[in-house]
Amino acid sequence: KIAHNLFMQQSKSSSGYGVYIYGGLNHVYNNIFHKVGPGTNLYINGGFTITEMDNNAYCSPQAASNNLTYTQNLGFDANGIEVDSIYANLDSLFTCLDDLVAAGTPLSYVTDDLYGGGRSATAPTIGPIEYISPDAFSLGEDGLNICDGDTLILGSEITGASYLWSNGDTTGTIMVTAPGNYGVAVSTGCGNATDDIDVEDAASVADDDMIFDIGPKSAQ
C-alpha cells in the first residue's frame, strides 16, 4: 500500500524519474507526485505493478512527462487531480492548496497524518498532512438531529489548528448532548475560518413530520 505520501524530486536531467514503481499488486492512493525540473514524474513498470490507484495529485511546474493523463490512460486515477503549483519552496511539507483539501478517499488503514493529527473519515486531504483550508472548512449541513440521551461529536482534530467554540471549548471536537446552535472559530497557518451548525431535537422534528390518515369516514 502506497498512500498519503509526498514524492518530490528535483533534477536538471531530462532522463530523471520522480517516482519509479515496480513489483506487484500495489495500491496507490492519496499521494502527491511533484517533479521539479524536466524528466518523468512517474513511471509504472509492468502490467501487474498496480491493481488499485486513485485520488492522487500531480504537479510538474517545468512540464515533466507522465502525469495524470498517463495514469488515466492506464485505467487508473479517475478522481486524480493535476495542479500548477503545490509548494512555494522545497523546505516544507506544508501546503495550503485548496485543491488538495477533501480530495482524497478515506482509507481504513490510515487514520492519522504525518504529525499525528486525525484524518478525515469521509474526505481526507491528499498528501502527508491533513490541514484546514479556510475556504473549504465546514461543520457540515444544518439539520443534525439528536435524541434525548444521545451524544453527537462535532468538528475534527486538524494538525496545527487552534479552536474556539461558542461554548468556550478549545478542542478540535466537542461532544453535544442537547439541541442548539454551535459555532467555532478556527485559526491555522493557512488562515482563519468560522462556521456554525444547528442541532435539532429529534423528537420535535418527528412531531412536525407526523401525518395522520384515518381513512374515509364510514356512513352512519
Buried (B, 14 or more C-beta within 10 A) or exposed (E): EBBBBBBBBEBEEEEBBBBEBEEEEBBBBBBBBBBBBBBBBBBBEEEEBBEEBBBBBBBBBEEBBBBBEBBEEEEBBEEBBBBEEBBEEEEEBBBBBBBBBBBBBBBEEBEEBBEEBBBBEEBBBBBBBBBBBBEBBEBEEEEBBBEEEEEBEBBBBBBBBEBBBBEEBEEBBBEBEEBBEBBBBBBBEBEEBEBBBEBBBBEEBEEEEEEEEEEEEEEE
